[in-house]
Amino acid sequence: MADSISRSIAKSITWRIIASITTAILALLFGMPQKAVGYLFLADIIVKFVMYIGHERIWTSIPKLDKK
């Protein structure tokens, strides 16, 4: 059974928070200024959230192949 759009959105939000925090920590460790890290964090969440939702919806629209 395919995930609903609301489940895809919930999964995207939780994953984006985890992944964006990871990106921000790495940016800080590599010496990026804190203000730039903040902008990167926001852009990362927004852009990749939209891309992930699109990715999820495409995959849920692909019929599963039954191997029997």
N, C-alpha and C positions, 0 to 999 in steps of 0.2 A: 504494500500500500504506500502511496506517495505521501510525503509530508505536506501538511497544509501550509499556506502562505504565512499564517501567523507563527507556526512552528519554525519555518525557515527564518523568519525575522528574529525570533527569540534566539535561535542558534547563532545567527549572524551577530547580534548584539553582544552576546556573551563571548564569542570568539574574538570579535574586534577589540573588546576591552582587554582581554589577555594579550593579544598580539600587539596592540598599540602600546601598552605598557612596556612590553618587551622591546619594541622599537625605540621608545623614549629612553629606556635605561641604557641600551646600546649606544644611542646618540650621545648621551651624557658621558659614558665611559670613553667614547672616542673624542671627547673634548668639544662637542658642539655647545654653543652658548645656550643658557637656559631658555631665553626668549625664543630662539629658533627651535628648540626642542618642543616648546609649547605649540608653536605653529605646525610643526611636523606632526605632532600627536593629533591635533585636530584634523589636519588634512588626511592623515593616515586613516583615521576612524571613518570619516565621511566617504572618501573615495573608495576605499576597500569594502566598506559596508555595502555600497551600491553594487560594486562588482561581484561580491559574494552572493547577494540576493539573486542577481541575474544568473550566476553560475548554478546556484541551487535550483532555480526554476527551470533552467534548461535541462538539467539532469533529471528532474522529476517528470519532465515531459517526454523523456525517452522511454519507450516501452522496454520492459525487462524481457530478456530472452529466456525461455524455459528450456533447460537442458534435460532431456529425458532419455 
